[in-house]
Amino acid sequence: MLRGVDVSHWDSGLQLDGSIDFCIAKITQGTSWVDGTFGAWMIQAHRLGIRLGAYHFADGQNPRDEAQFFWSMVKDLDSIVPVLDFEISTDDDVAWCEAFIQRFHELSNHYPMLYISASLCQMFNRSWIPDYCALWIAGYPQPAYDDWISRECPYNVGKWGRPDIWQFTSELSYNGHKVDANLAYMGELGFDALTMGADMTLQELMNAKVHTSYGDLTVRDIISWTYAYTRDMQPVVFDLQKRVKELEKKVDNDR
């Protein structure tokens, strides 16, 4: 599992370090507001070799306009994972998210990750979003976890089956600050496949379903999940890893 934090202007002064694997930073909100600290987070992440995400905080305005604004701020950034952070209430939350994501995909040919509370996941069971978008949930067990120990997410996330990232606390002590702390289950390869700079064929492979004795699993699940390395799954894992490496090599050669 990967360890990561999410940050914004509220976390100004925090110094990242090599003990984490990724950082997801706020970049926009609504149709005009830009988080002025994003550049500093990006510089720190690049200097440390930490994977980077950029999130848009939904403001309840026209979702297509918000998606357009988000895209205008991230379109020239390399190797970032775009995220829609949805924490508001609208007349139809699912329809709002679908409209935002559809517009962002029209502009970028890329589906953003969706961040929501664990309590909202069931709402999306009839939506197409779980079929295309990675899931990042917020769910804080009590008593609160105050360490980075790898653990399974205890929440039912409906149609997604399992979250890609779990934000398990907003109070973890990190370099003198209380931060939002996250565990990512997709592994380094899966995280990289979600970046806007990734080859679409590679993304499609990572999201492809494979029939196994454990049920239908995505390639990302098989490569990153613990049980992927049990004896009966090893041939499948090795074959998929080989195919992924071949695609990564093709992407590098095409650039």
C-alpha positions in Angstrom: 0.0 0.0 0.0 1.1 3.6 -0.6 1.0 6.3 2.0 -0.1 9.8 1.1 -1.5 13.2 2.3 -3.9 15.6 0.8 -3.2 19.3 1.3 -4.4 22.8 0.5 -3.8 26.4 1.6 -4.9 25.4 5.1 -1.7 23.3 5.3 0.7 26.1 4.5 4.1 25.7 6.1 4.0 21.9 6.0 7.1 20.3 4.7 6.7 17.0 2.8 9.3 14.3 3.1 10.2 10.9 1.6 8.2 9.0 4.2 5.1 9.4 2.0 4.5 8.1 -1.6 2.0 10.6 -2.9 0.5 14.0 -2.3 -2.9 15.3 -3.7 -3.1 19.1 -3.5 -6.0 21.4 -4.1 -5.7 23.5 -7.2 -9.2 24.9 -8.0 -12.7 25.6 -6.6 -15.8 26.6 -8.3 -15.3 28.5 -11.6 -12.7 31.0 -10.7 -10.8 30.3 -7.4 -7.2 29.0 -7.6 -5.3 27.7 -4.5 -2.1 29.7 -4.5 -0.2 27.1 -2.6 -0.5 24.4 -5.4 2.8 25.4 -7.0 4.7 25.0 -3.8 3.3 21.5 -3.2 4.2 20.6 -6.8 7.7 21.8 -6.4 8.1 19.8 -3.1 6.6 16.7 -4.6 8.8 16.8 -7.7 12.0 17.4 -5.7 11.2 14.4 -3.5 10.0 12.1 -6.3 6.5 11.9 -4.7 3.6 11.2 -7.0 1.2 14.1 -7.3 -2.5 14.6 -7.7 -4.5 17.8 -8.2 -8.1 18.2 -6.9 -11.0 20.4 -7.8 -13.3 21.3 -4.9 -16.9 21.2 -6.2 -18.8 24.5 -5.4 -22.2 23.6 -6.6 -22.2 25.9 -9.7 -22.7 24.7 -13.2 -20.8 21.4 -13.3 -19.7 21.7 -16.9 -18.3 25.2 -16.2 -16.5 24.0 -13.1 -15.0 21.1 -15.2 -13.9 23.6 -17.8 -12.2 25.7 -15.3 -10.5 22.7 -13.6 -9.2 21.5 -17.0 -7.9 25.0 -17.9 -5.6 24.8 -14.8 -4.4 21.2 -15.1 -4.1 20.7 -18.9 -0.4 21.7 -19.0 0.7 19.7 -16.0 2.5 16.5 -16.6 2.0 13.2 -14.7 -0.7 14.4 -12.2 -3.8 12.5 -11.2 -6.9 14.8 -11.5 -9.6 14.5 -8.8 -13.1 15.8 -8.4 -13.6 16.5 -4.6 -17.3 16.3 -4.0 -18.4 17.3 -0.5 -21.4 19.4 -1.1 -25.2 18.8 -1.5 -27.1 19.6 -4.7 -30.5 18.8 -6.0 -29.1 15.7 -7.6 -25.6 14.8 -6.5 -25.0 12.0 -8.9 -26.2 14.0 -11.9 -23.9 16.9 -10.9 -20.9 14.6 -10.7 -21.8 12.9 -14.0 -22.1 16.2 -15.8 -18.7 17.4 -14.4 -16.9 14.1 -15.2 -18.4 13.9 -18.7 -17.3 17.4 -19.5 -13.8 16.9 -18.1 -13.5 13.7 -20.2 -14.7 15.6 -23.3 -11.9 18.1 -22.8 -9.1 15.7 -21.7 -10.0 12.2 -22.9 -9.4 11.2 -19.3 -11.6 10.3 -16.4 -10.8 12.0 -13.1 -10.8 10.2 -9.7 -13.8 10.9 -7.5 -13.5 11.8 -3.8 -16.6 11.4 -1.7 -17.6 10.4 1.8 -17.9 6.7 2.3 -21.6 7.3 3.2 -22.3 8.5 -0.3 -21.0 5.5 -2.2 -24.3 3.6 -2.4 -25.8 6.6 -4.2 -23.7 5.8 -7.3 -24.8 2.2 -7.7 -27.0 3.1 -10.7 -24.4 5.4 -12.2 -21.8 4.8 -14.9 -19.2 6.6 -12.8 -17.9 3.5 -10.9 -17.2 1.8 -14.2 -14.8 4.6 -15.3 -13.6 6.5 -12.3 -11.2 5.5 -9.6 -12.6 6.0 -6.1 -11.1 7.9 -3.1 -13.2 7.8 0.0 -13.2 9.6 3.3 -14.2 7.4 6.3 -12.9 7.9 9.8 -13.3 4.9 12.2 -13.5 5.6 15.9 -11.3 5.5 17.8 -9.2 7.4 15.2 -6.1 5.7 13.7 -3.0 7.7 14.5 -0.4 5.7 12.5 0.4 4.6 9.0 -0.1 0.8 9.5 -1.5 -0.8 6.4 -5.1 -1.9 6.9 -8.1 -2.9 4.9 -10.8 -0.3 4.4 -13.9 -1.3 6.4 -16.5 0.6 4.4 -19.0 -0.7 1.9 -18.4 1.3 -1.3 -21.1 -0.3 -3.4 -20.6 -0.8 -7.1 -16.9 0.1 -6.8 -16.2 -3.0 -4.7 -13.2 -1.4 -3.1 -11.7 2.1 -2.9 -8.5 3.0 -4.7 -7.6 5.4 -1.9 -8.9 5.6 1.7 -8.6 8.8 3.7 -8.7 7.3 7.2 -8.1 10.4 9.4 -7.8 14.1 9.3 -5.7 14.2 12.5 -2.5 12.3 11.8 0.6 14.0 13.2 3.1 14.6 10.4 6.1 16.9 10.5 4.5 19.1 13.2 1.1 19.3 11.5 -2.2 17.5 11.7 -3.0 16.2 8.2 -5.4 14.2 6.2 -3.8 10.8 5.9 -4.5 8.2 3.2 -3.7 4.7 2.1 -3.7 3.8 -1.6 -4.5 0.2 -2.5 -3.6 0.3 -6.2 0.2 0.4 -5.9 2.7 2.5 -7.8 1.8 1.1 -11.2 -1.9 1.7 -10.6 -1.4 5.2 -9.4 0.7 6.1 -12.4 -2.0 4.6 -14.7 -4.4 7.3 -13.4 -2.2 10.2 -14.4 -3.2 12.4 -17.4 0.2 11.7 -18.9 -0.4 7.9 -19.0 -1.0 6.1 -22.3 -4.8 5.5 -22.7 -4.1 1.9 -23.7 -2.3 1.4 -20.4 -5.2 2.9 -18.5 -7.6 0.6 -20.3 -5.5 -2.4 -19.4 -5.3 -1.5 -15.8 -9.1 -1.1 -15.6 -9.8 -4.3 -17.6 -11.6 -7.1 -15.9 -10.0 -10.6 -15.6 -12.0 -13.6 -14.5 -10.3 -15.4 -11.7 -11.2 -17.9 -9.0 -11.8 -14.9 -6.7 -14.3 -13.4 -9.1 -13.9 -10.7 -11.8 -11.1 -8.4 -10.8 -9.4 -5.5 -12.5 -5.8 -5.8 -13.5 -5.0 -3.0 -11.0 -6.6 -5.1 -8.3 -4.7 -8.3 -9.2 -1.3 -6.6 -9.3 -1.7 -4.7 -6.0 -3.9 -6.8 -3.8 -2.3 -9.1 -1.2 -3.9 -12.3 -2.4 -2.6 -11.7 -5.9 0.6 -13.4 -4.8 -1.0 -16.6 -3.6 0.3 -19.6 -5.5 -2.8 -20.1 -7.8 -2.8 -16.4 -8.9 1.0 -16.1 -9.6 0.8 -17.2 -13.3 -2.0 -14.6 -13.9 0.0 -11.9 -12.1 3.2 -12.6 -13.9 1.5 -12.5 -17.3 -0.3 -9.2 -16.5 2.9 -7.6 -15.2 4.7 -8.6 -18.4 1.9 -7.0 -20.5 2.0 -3.8 -18.5 5.8 -3.5 -18.7 5.6 -4.0 -22.5 3.0 -1.2 -22.7 5.1 1.1 -20.5 8.1 0.5 -22.8 5.9 1.3 -25.8 4.8 4.5 -24.2 8.3 5.6 -23.4 9.4 4.8 -27.0 6.5 6.8 -28.5 7.3 9.9 -26.4 
